[in-house]
Amino acid sequence: MATDSVSDRVRELAQHLGIDESEVIQQAVETGVETLYRDMIISRYLDGDLTREEAVDELGADVVDQVDSARDAIEEDVEWGLHA
């Protein structure tokens, strides 16, 4: 499986889902763009280019809460490491 080409995987997905290969590719592009967009919004929020409210509007409160928790945990780890 590790040596399957993208074409092989697209073909297998299409067969499994019962859809055209072009639809598999379309869904893959849409999913990829959504992921990239989400990552961009998170990055802009963490860089201070977006307010928390703007990030919540784009991503939802649960995602922003997770981002805040992860950032806080990393900051605590760095602080601990600097004073250990």
C-alpha positions in Angstrom: 0.0 0.0 0.0 2.9 2.4 0.7 4.0 2.3 -2.9 0.6 3.0 -4.4 0.6 6.0 -6.7 -1.9 8.8 -6.3 -3.7 7.5 -9.4 -4.0 4.1 -7.8 -5.5 5.6 -4.6 -7.9 7.8 -6.6 -9.0 4.8 -8.6 -9.5 2.7 -5.4 -11.4 5.5 -3.6 -13.7 5.9 -6.7 -14.4 2.2 -6.7 -15.0 2.0 -3.0 -17.3 5.1 -3.0 -19.0 4.3 -6.3 -18.2 7.7 -7.8 -16.1 9.0 -10.7 -12.4 9.6 -10.3 -13.0 13.2 -11.1 -15.4 13.5 -8.2 -12.8 12.0 -5.9 -10.2 14.5 -7.1 -12.8 17.4 -6.6 -13.5 16.2 -3.0 -9.8 15.9 -2.3 -9.1 19.5 -3.5 -12.0 20.9 -1.5 -10.9 19.0 1.6 -7.3 20.2 1.1 -8.3 23.8 0.6 -10.5 23.7 3.7 -7.6 22.4 5.8 -5.2 24.9 4.4 -7.7 27.7 5.0 -8.3 26.6 8.6 -4.5 26.5 9.2 -4.1 30.0 7.8 -6.9 31.4 10.1 -5.2 29.7 13.1 -1.8 31.1 12.1 -3.2 34.6 11.6 -5.0 34.4 15.0 -1.8 33.2 16.8 0.2 35.9 15.0 -2.2 38.5 16.3 -3.5 39.4 12.8 -7.0 38.3 13.8 -8.9 39.0 17.0 -10.3 36.1 19.0 -13.8 37.1 17.9 -12.8 37.0 14.2 -11.2 33.6 14.7 -14.3 32.3 16.4 -16.4 33.7 13.5 -14.3 31.7 11.0 -13.6 28.5 13.0 -16.1 28.3 15.8 -15.5 28.6 19.5 -14.5 25.0 20.1 -11.6 25.2 17.7 -10.4 28.5 19.0 -10.6 27.2 22.6 -8.5 24.2 21.5 -5.9 26.5 19.9 -5.8 28.7 23.0 -5.3 25.6 25.2 -2.5 24.3 23.0 -0.8 27.7 22.9 -1.1 28.0 26.7 0.3 24.5 27.2 3.3 25.3 25.0 4.0 28.6 26.7 3.9 26.8 30.1 6.3 24.1 28.9 8.7 26.8 27.5 8.5 28.7 30.8 9.1 25.6 32.8 12.0 24.6 30.6 13.6 28.0 31.0 13.5 27.8 34.8 14.2 24.1 35.3 
